[in-house]
Amino acid sequence: MLVTHRVRHGLVRALAAGADRTDRNPVVLLPGLGAPGYLVDTLHGCAASAPTFLLDVPGFGAGPMACEPELGALVDVVTEWLSDVLDQPATLFGHSTAAQVAMTVAARRPELVGALVLAGPTFPPPLRHLGRLSVALLRDLVHESPAALPGTVPYYLRAGPRRLLRFVKSAQQDEPNGSCRSCGARPGAARPARHAEPTRMGAVARRRGGARKPGHGARRAHVPRDLRRFDVPADHGIRRTRVTLSHHAGRRPW
């Protein structure tokens, strides 16, 4: 189901599923580089156990842009959307560039985020220059699945090269290390994209009345007392992990 909500920057479109699972905190999915199509399967997978929303931010789907394609604008929009639309803390999932958005939102408004999932975080310090980033991107692309193309390419074409480059540059200029420390994620967890040296997907959960058990293959790490973190090895496309996440693209939702 497509739902919309107007914030100060513009109109935010979101796909919603699992509305009948009111006994669980909602899950909010933020797509990497503004291409929500490849997370549709993840939306429906999460909706089997919790109300789930897939946000089209900054708005490369159909219709007007929700905000400017810059990291700071996305943080503002997602923060306002969470505050306006949800009545309880969310499990906030950010993939790729959206992991930076999710970290900053959690650090800025921790009461809005009950758990934080960072999948394939990008732009570690060595890749904050366009030349090095381009080399790492080309090295990684040969290992990405063609199944991801229908869920990404149409959105990138609609955005156009200027918007995409503006988005990438804003993400490169971001220094998420401070946000990492504020929300309990591990600074430097993201590594340059290499097939033989996978990135990590990290989940940070605030304790709410009891311990949470890690999923298959997860490892606990030392974090502040009121937080727990689990790291799951995965490639950037999060296909080599056995948690309930999927990178396979379905039809375009917008």
C-alpha positions in Angstrom: 0.0 0.0 0.0 1.3 3.4 -0.9 1.0 6.1 1.8 2.0 9.7 1.7 2.9 12.3 4.3 3.8 15.9 3.8 6.8 17.3 5.7 8.4 20.7 5.5 10.7 19.7 2.7 8.0 18.1 0.5 5.8 15.0 0.1 7.2 11.7 1.3 5.9 8.5 -0.3 6.2 5.2 1.4 5.2 1.6 0.7 3.5 0.1 3.8 2.9 -3.5 4.7 2.2 -5.6 7.7 -0.3 -3.1 9.3 -2.1 -6.0 11.1 1.0 -6.8 13.2 0.3 -4.1 15.8 2.0 -6.0 18.6 5.5 -5.2 17.2 7.4 -2.0 16.8 7.4 -0.7 13.2 10.3 -1.2 10.8 11.4 1.7 8.6 13.6 0.9 5.6 15.8 3.6 4.0 17.2 2.7 0.5 20.8 3.3 -0.6 21.4 6.1 -3.0 17.6 6.8 -3.3 16.6 3.6 -5.2 13.8 1.9 -3.1 12.9 -0.8 -5.6 15.5 -3.3 -4.6 14.2 -3.3 -1.0 10.6 -4.4 -1.9 11.3 -8.0 -1.0 12.8 -6.9 2.3 9.7 -4.8 2.9 7.5 -7.9 2.6 9.8 -10.1 4.5 9.8 -7.7 7.5 6.1 -7.2 7.2 5.5 -10.8 8.1 6.4 -9.9 11.7 6.0 -6.2 12.1 4.4 -3.1 10.4 7.0 -2.0 7.8 7.5 1.1 5.7 9.9 1.6 2.8 10.5 5.3 2.3 11.1 6.9 -1.1 13.7 9.4 -0.1 14.9 11.7 -1.5 12.2 10.9 -4.0 13.6 9.2 -7.1 10.4 7.3 -7.6 7.3 8.8 -9.4 6.1 12.3 -8.4 7.8 15.3 -6.9 11.0 15.1 -4.9 10.6 14.7 -1.1 13.7 16.8 -0.6 17.0 17.8 -2.1 19.4 14.9 -2.8 21.7 15.7 0.0 22.4 13.8 3.2 21.4 16.6 5.5 18.0 17.0 3.9 17.3 13.3 4.1 18.2 13.3 7.8 15.7 16.2 8.3 12.9 14.5 6.3 13.3 11.0 7.9 13.5 12.6 11.4 10.3 14.6 10.8 8.5 11.6 9.2 9.3 9.3 12.2 8.1 11.9 14.6 4.9 12.7 12.8 3.8 9.3 11.5 4.8 6.7 14.2 3.6 6.6 17.8 6.4 4.3 19.0 10.2 3.9 18.4 11.1 2.2 15.1 13.6 -0.3 14.0 15.4 1.9 11.6 17.2 0.1 8.7 19.6 2.0 6.5 21.5 0.4 3.6 24.5 1.9 1.9 24.4 5.7 1.9 21.2 5.5 4.0 23.2 3.9 6.8 24.7 7.3 7.3 21.2 8.9 7.4 20.0 6.3 9.9 23.0 6.8 12.2 22.5 10.6 12.2 18.8 10.3 12.9 19.4 7.9 15.8 22.0 10.2 17.3 19.9 13.3 16.9 16.6 11.8 18.1 17.3 8.6 20.0 13.8 8.4 21.4 12.5 7.8 17.8 14.8 4.7 17.3 14.4 1.5 19.3 16.9 -0.4 17.1 19.3 0.5 14.4 20.3 -1.7 11.5 23.3 -0.6 9.3 23.6 -2.7 6.2 26.6 -2.3 3.9 27.7 1.2 5.3 29.6 3.2 2.8 32.2 6.0 2.6 34.8 5.0 5.2 37.6 7.7 5.3 39.8 6.1 2.6 36.9 6.4 0.1 35.9 10.0 0.7 37.7 11.1 -2.5 35.9 10.5 -5.9 38.9 8.8 -7.5 39.3 6.2 -4.8 35.5 5.7 -4.6 35.3 5.1 -8.4 38.0 2.4 -8.2 36.2 0.7 -5.3 32.9 0.9 -7.1 34.2 -0.7 -10.3 35.9 -3.4 -8.3 32.6 -4.2 -6.6 30.2 -3.9 -9.6 31.5 -7.1 -11.2 30.2 -9.0 -8.2 26.8 -7.4 -7.9 23.8 -9.5 -9.1 22.0 -8.4 -12.3 18.8 -9.0 -10.4 19.4 -5.7 -8.6 19.2 -3.7 -11.8 15.4 -3.4 -12.2 15.3 -2.1 -8.6 17.9 0.5 -9.0 18.6 1.6 -12.6 15.1 3.1 -13.3 15.4 5.3 -10.3 18.9 6.5 -11.2 17.8 7.3 -14.7 14.9 9.4 -13.3 17.2 11.2 -10.9 19.8 12.0 -13.6 23.5 12.3 -13.3 23.5 15.7 -11.6 21.3 14.7 -8.7 23.1 11.4 -8.3 26.5 13.1 -8.2 25.2 15.7 -5.8 23.9 12.9 -3.5 27.2 11.0 -3.7 29.3 14.2 -2.9 27.2 15.0 0.1 27.6 11.5 1.4 31.4 11.7 0.9 31.6 14.9 2.8 29.8 13.4 5.8 31.8 12.1 8.7 29.6 9.6 10.5 32.2 8.7 13.2 30.6 11.0 15.8 27.1 9.5 15.0 28.6 6.0 15.3 29.8 6.7 18.9 26.5 8.4 19.9 24.3 5.5 18.8 26.6 2.6 19.8 27.7 1.5 16.3 31.3 0.8 15.7 33.3 3.6 14.0 35.2 2.3 11.0 33.1 -0.9 10.6 32.6 -0.1 6.9 35.4 -1.1 4.7 36.2 -0.4 1.0 34.0 -2.5 -1.2 35.9 -5.7 -2.0 34.5 -9.1 -2.9 37.1 -10.9 -0.7 36.8 -8.4 2.1 33.1 -8.0 2.9 31.5 -5.1 4.7 29.5 -5.7 7.8 25.9 -5.3 8.6 25.5 -4.1 12.2 22.4 -4.0 14.4 22.2 -1.9 17.5 19.2 -2.5 19.8 18.3 -0.7 22.9 17.4 -3.0 25.8 13.7 -2.9 26.6 13.0 -5.2 29.5 15.1 -8.2 28.4 18.0 -9.5 26.4 17.7 -9.9 22.7 19.2 -12.9 21.0 21.4 -12.5 17.9 20.3 -14.2 14.7 22.3 -16.9 12.9 26.0 -16.1 12.6 25.8 -12.9 14.7 28.4 -11.9 17.1 28.0 -9.6 20.2 30.4 -6.8 20.6 31.2 -4.4 23.5 28.9 -1.4 23.5 27.4 0.9 26.2 25.4 -0.8 28.9 22.0 0.2 27.5 22.8 -1.1 24.0 23.5 -4.3 22.3 25.2 -4.7 18.9 25.3 -7.7 16.6 27.6 -7.8 13.5 26.8 -10.1 10.6 29.3 -10.5 7.8 27.8 -9.6 4.4 28.8 -8.1 1.0 27.6 -4.7 0.1 24.5 -6.1 -1.5 23.7 -8.0 1.8 23.2 -11.3 -0.2 25.8 -13.4 1.7 24.1 -13.2 5.1 21.4 -15.5 6.4 19.4 -12.9 8.2 15.9 -12.1 6.7 17.1 -9.5 4.2 16.9 -9.7 0.5 18.7 -7.7 -2.3 16.7 -9.3 -5.1 14.6 -6.7 -7.0 10.9 -7.0 -7.6 8.8 -4.8 -9.9 9.1 -1.0 -9.5 6.7 0.1 -6.7 6.4 3.7 -8.0 
